[in-house]
């Protein structure tokens, strides 16, 4: 069930879908970009009242391995200096 009204994408339109745990769910994306940061950077940038979510992020990283599933991975430990991660 969706929370938004269904809309038709115009020809040659692009849909950007953002979400922290989307990879590994067998959704039919044409291109995926995984934004990743170290556990320490994530903990620094997560508000204290949201630290309970950190274990879910770590579990997702270890069980799903989103970097291996994504077409591109970008490291954003410092969002001012994103870095494309070269994949083998």
N, C-alpha and C positions, 0 to 999 in steps of 0.2 A: 504494500500500500504506500502510495506516495503522498507527501505533504503538500506538493505544489500542483498547480494546474498544468495539465499536459499541453505542450506547445509544439508546433511543427517547426523543425529547423529549416531555414531557407536553403536553397541550393548553394553548395560550396560553403555552407555555414560551419562553424566550429563550436563544439560544446566542450567547455572546460569543467571537469568534475573534480572537486577537491574533497579529500577525506583522509583521515589518518590510517585507516586499516582496510583499504580497498583492494590492494593487490593480493592475489592468492584466492580470490573469491570467484574465479572463472567468469568474470564479466568480459564481454567481447569488446575491449578497447582496441583502437587502431594504433595508438601510440601511448606509452606510459612513461612518466617521469617520476622517479622516486626521489624526494628530498630527504636527505638523511643528516643526522648530526650525532655526535658521540653521546653516550649516556650522560657524561658530565655536563656537556653543553645543554642537553635537554633538561637536566635537573636545574641548572642555573636559570634557564629561561621559563621554567614552569612556575607559576605562582604557588606559594606555599600551600594554599588551600586546595590545590590540584595535584599535589605530590602523590596522592593515592593512585593516580593514573600511570605513574612511571613504571610500575611492574607490568601493566598491560602492554605498554610500548616495548619493553624488553622481551616479553613473551612473544609478541608479534614478530620482533626482529629475529629471534632464535628459531621459532617454529615455522614461520612463513618464508623467511629470507627474501624480503621484498626487493633488495638490491639485485638479486639473481633473476628475479621475475621481470623487472622493469626493462624497458628499452634503453633508457638513460637514467643514470644516477647522478645527482648533484649533491655535494657535501655543502651544508650550510651552517657549519659550526659558528662562523662569523657571517651573518647575512649580508654584510657589506662587501664580502669577498667570496661569492659562491664559486665552487670549483667542480668542474665536470670530472667524474671518476671514470677512468678508462677501464673498460671491461675486456676480459680475455676472450 
